[in-house]
Amino acid sequence: MATVYLIFALVIAVIAVIFALQNTITVTISFLAWEVTGSLSLVLLVTLAIGVVIGLLVLSPSAIKNSLAASSHRKRVGALEKELDEHKSRVAGLEKPMPVTPSSESSKSSATPPPADKQ
């Protein structure tokens, strides 16, 4: 995947160089009290870069929020998986067959004779 990004970045860089070579006209930009003179391609590329930075600043709060939410969800999933393992082990312990040993009740009942029927 990294090679795809590298190829994509190289294509964009080549397009930017071609654009800069074809648009060398000098323009003057006025904003409030400032005046900047530069080539058209440089002005457009700087404006594009400023737009990208503004877009990243707008998107960053939601990206940070989603990252924090995902982190808390991963922690919760880990805790729930641990709890599930504990419950599975308890269930497995309860499902084990109990060893058959003579109980104290069966020995008592054989020692005393059964009650006689009264008629």
C-alpha positions as CSV (number, residue, x, y, z in Angstrom):
1,M,0.0,0.0,0.0
2,A,2.9,2.3,0.7
3,T,4.1,2.0,-2.9
4,V,0.7,3.1,-4.2
5,Y,0.9,6.2,-2.0
6,L,4.4,6.9,-3.2
7,I,3.4,6.6,-6.9
8,F,0.4,8.8,-6.2
9,A,2.6,11.4,-4.6
10,L,5.1,11.3,-7.5
11,V,2.3,11.8,-10.0
12,I,1.0,14.8,-8.1
13,A,4.5,16.3,-7.8
14,V,5.1,15.9,-11.6
15,I,1.7,17.6,-12.3
16,A,2.7,20.5,-9.9
17,V,6.0,21.0,-11.7
18,I,4.4,21.1,-15.1
19,F,1.8,23.5,-13.8
20,A,4.5,25.8,-12.3
21,L,6.5,25.8,-15.6
22,Q,3.4,26.7,-17.7
23,N,2.1,29.5,-15.4
24,T,5.0,31.9,-14.8
25,I,3.0,35.1,-15.2
26,T,3.7,37.6,-12.3
27,V,0.6,38.6,-10.3
28,T,0.0,40.9,-7.4
29,I,-2.1,39.7,-4.5
30,S,-3.6,42.4,-2.2
31,F,-5.1,41.5,1.1
32,L,-6.0,44.3,3.6
33,A,-2.8,46.3,3.8
34,W,-0.5,43.6,2.4
35,E,0.6,43.3,-1.2
36,V,2.5,40.2,-2.5
37,T,3.9,39.8,-5.9
38,G,4.8,36.4,-7.3
39,S,4.2,33.9,-10.1
40,L,0.7,32.7,-10.7
41,S,1.7,29.1,-10.1
42,L,3.3,29.8,-6.8
43,V,0.3,31.9,-5.6
44,L,-2.1,29.1,-6.5
45,L,0.0,26.3,-4.9
46,V,0.4,28.4,-1.7
47,T,-3.4,29.0,-1.7
48,L,-4.0,25.2,-2.2
49,A,-1.6,24.4,0.7
50,I,-3.4,26.9,3.0
51,G,-6.7,25.3,2.0
52,V,-5.4,21.8,2.9
53,V,-4.2,23.1,6.3
54,I,-7.6,24.7,7.0
55,G,-9.3,21.4,6.0
56,L,-7.1,19.4,8.3
57,L,-7.8,21.8,11.2
58,V,-11.5,21.5,10.6
59,L,-11.3,17.7,10.6
60,S,-8.9,17.2,13.5
61,P,-11.4,17.6,16.4
62,S,-13.7,14.8,15.0
63,A,-10.6,12.6,14.2
64,I,-9.3,13.0,17.8
65,K,-12.8,12.3,19.2
66,N,-13.1,9.2,17.1
67,S,-9.7,8.0,18.1
68,L,-10.5,8.5,21.8
69,A,-13.8,6.6,21.4
70,A,-12.1,3.8,19.6
71,S,-9.5,3.5,22.4
72,S,-12.1,3.3,25.1
73,H,-14.1,0.7,23.1
74,R,-10.9,-1.4,22.7
75,K,-10.4,-1.3,26.5
76,R,-14.0,-2.2,27.1
77,V,-13.8,-5.1,24.6
78,G,-10.7,-6.4,26.4
79,A,-12.4,-6.3,29.8
80,L,-15.5,-8.0,28.4
81,E,-13.3,-10.8,26.8
82,K,-11.6,-11.3,30.1
83,E,-14.9,-11.5,31.9
84,L,-16.2,-14.0,29.3
85,D,-13.2,-16.2,29.8
86,E,-13.8,-16.2,33.5
87,H,-17.4,-17.2,33.0
88,K,-16.4,-19.9,30.6
89,S,-14.0,-21.4,33.1
90,R,-16.7,-21.3,35.8
91,V,-19.2,-23.0,33.5
92,A,-16.6,-25.7,32.6
93,G,-16.0,-26.3,36.3
94,L,-19.7,-26.7,37.0
95,E,-20.2,-29.0,34.1
96,K,-17.5,-31.5,35.3
97,P,-19.1,-34.8,36.5
98,M,-19.0,-35.1,40.3
99,P,-17.2,-38.2,41.6
100,V,-19.5,-40.9,42.8
101,T,-19.0,-41.6,46.6
102,P,-21.3,-43.2,49.1
103,S,-23.2,-40.5,50.7
104,S,-23.9,-40.3,54.4
105,E,-27.7,-40.5,53.8
106,S,-27.6,-43.8,52.0
107,S,-25.5,-45.4,54.9
108,K,-28.0,-44.1,57.5
109,S,-31.0,-45.4,55.6
110,S,-29.5,-48.9,55.4
111,A,-28.7,-49.0,59.1
112,T,-32.2,-48.2,60.3
113,P,-35.0,-50.6,59.4
114,P,-37.8,-49.1,57.4
115,P,-40.9,-48.1,59.4
116,A,-43.6,-50.8,59.7
117,D,-47.0,-50.1,58.2
118,K,-49.6,-49.4,60.8
119,Q,-53.0,-50.8,60.1
